[in-house]
Amino acid sequence: KGNREQEVAFISRTLKAIAKELNVPVIALSQLSRATEMRGGSKRPQLSDLRESGAIEQDADIVAFIHRPEYYGINQDENGMPTAGMAEIILAKHRNGAVCDVNLRFLKEQARFADMDDSMLPPGQASESQQAYDDYASGSNGMPSGSVTPGGFPGGLGSATGSSEF
């Protein structure tokens, strides 16, 4: 196991060095450890769940997770709202901006995510969710709010969703 951790740490450091040297974003995906499944409660992924190495957490500028409670058989959230078709992007680390959660709808039949209707959120959370999204978008990669990256995501999120961006 120690060798694998060292190998992942080396890869992580190398990707970080490449990103800095070439001044380009590097997007890397990481598998989560089984700790998420073993944990009771919400099963929300945490930085410590990144598999094989703390180096990924250390080196990454942005770490984002996709979380779908329904996947783990959780049918209601802590507010008693149904979780069917719900997803959230968890920005667990953002070196140059705020961390936040963005609520989305998961359209399983189309294997895609869509903005959530305000009616699907618990009372008071709609404006909070929009504010978190706006805060992230305005602070991302020095791009103005409302800018769209080649990945199609506002504010520089790119396709880093579910991954670690170095």
QUIZI-V499297 format. One record per helix or strand of 2 or more residues. SS is the DSSP state (@ for helix, = for strand). FROM is the first residue (numbers start at 1). TO is the last residue. If there is no record, write none. Layout:
BEGIN
ss=<SS,SS>
from=<FROM,FROM>
to=<TO,TO>
END
This chain:
BEGIN
ss=<@,=,@,@,@,=,@,=,=,@,=,@,@,=>
from=<2,27,35,47,54,62,69,86,100,108,112,118,125,164>
to=<22,28,38,49,59,67,72,94,107,110,115,120,139,165>
END
